[in-house]
Amino acid sequence: MPSRSPAARILIVEDDATIALGLRMLFYHWGYDVIAVAASGEHALVLAAAEPPDLVLMDVRLQGRMDGIETASVLRFQHQMPVLFLTAQTDPRTLDRLAASEAGGVLFKPVVPERLRAMVRQLLAEPMVAVTAAATEQPDQSLQ
């Protein structure tokens, strides 16, 4: 049996348990290690400090006092880890905040799984390169 390189470690920050479970299952199927799921920004910060992931998937709206954009800013400052936003928020204020966030990328819910997979691969290959064009794209087609 050929040896496999260690699976990339993913932290999912999503307050909707159904979406979080679906993402966890997708990433498991794709061979990634989902190290944890957090529903709040505060919990995500604790988890990332204890066990730093290779990539963070981040929703914008979360439980708790911090939203996803604030949480991502702290994670990038403290740990220099790439963040990929998955959001349904398309209002102008949120889009402006996302564009200024220096995130690795933004995908709009509902997300096409293969598009998500391609973005994750890209970010893991070049972790701190921002994908700015993604923040201005139209929302993706439905989850298939």
N, C-alpha and C positions, 0 to 999 in steps of 0.2 A: 504494500500500500504506500503510495507516495506521501511524503511528509507535507503537512500544510503549515503555512505561516500562521502565527497567532491571529485570531479574528480581531478586527477593529472593535473597540469598545464604544458603545453608544449610550448616551443618557437621553432619555425622552422626557421632556417637560411639557405635559399636556394635562389639563384639568378634566377633560371628558374621558371617563374610564373606558368607554367603548372604543373611541379613537385610539387611545393609548394601547389597548389590547390588540387592536388591528395592526398598529404599527409594530408592536413587539413581535407579533406572529410573522409579519412580512420580513422583518430583519432577521429573525431566527431562520426562516426559510432561505434567506439569502446568505446565511453563514456568518452573520455578525453576532456579537455578544452584547445584548442589551443589559447593561450593568444595573440599571435602576430606572424607575418611572417616578417622577415627582409631579404633584398637582399644583405646587406653589413655587414661586421664585425663591423664597427663603429655604425651602426644603432642597431645591436644586443646588443652591450654593453649598449647603452642608454636604450633600452627596458628592458633588464635584471636588470638594476639598479633601474628603476622605478617600475617594477613589477616582482620580482624574480620568475622564473619558477622552477618547480620540476625537469625538464629534458630539455636539449637542443638537438635538432636534427640539425646537422651541416654538410653542404657541405664543401668541401675543397676549391674549386674555387668559389670566391664571387666577387661581384662588390666592388669597393672601393680599398683602399690601403692595407687593412689587408686581408689575406686569412683566411680560416676557422681554420687552426691549430693555427695560432697566436691568433685569437679571442678566441678559446677554452682555450688557456693558460691563457689569462687574466681573463676569466670568472671563471675558476677553482681557480685562485689565489685570486680574489676579492670576490667571492661569494661561493666557494666550491660546485658548482653544477655539477652534472654528465652531460657528453656530449657524445652523440652517433653520430659518423660520418657516413654519407651516401655519398659515393663518387664513381665516375667512374674512378678515377685516380689510375693507377696501376704501374706507373713508379717507379723504384727503389728508387729514392730520396724521393718521396712522401711516399712510404711505410716505409722507414726508419724514416721519420719525424712522421708519424702516430704511429709507434711502440714506439717512444720516448715521445709521447705526454701525456701519462697517461690518455688517454680517457677511458670512460666506455666501449667502444666497437667500432668496425668498421664493416659496412656492405657495400658491393660493389653493385653499381647500374648495372643493374636493380635489385631491391630488391623484394624478395618474401614476400608478406604482412604478412603471418603468422610467418615468421622468424623475421620480424621487430617487430611484436607484442610481440613475446616471449622475444626478447632482451629488449624491453621497460619495460615489466613486471619485468624482472630480475633486471634491473637497478633501477627501482622505489622501489623494495623490499630491495635492498642493494645498495643504491645510489653511494657510493664512492669506491666500489670494482671494480677494473679494470678487464676487460675481455681481457686479452692480446692475447689469442689464436686467437681471431677473426681477428686480424690484419694480420695474415699470411694465412688466408683462401683464396681460389680461389673465384672469383666473383660469385655472386648468379645467379640463373636462372632468367628468365624474369618475369616481374610483371604479376601476374595473377589476 
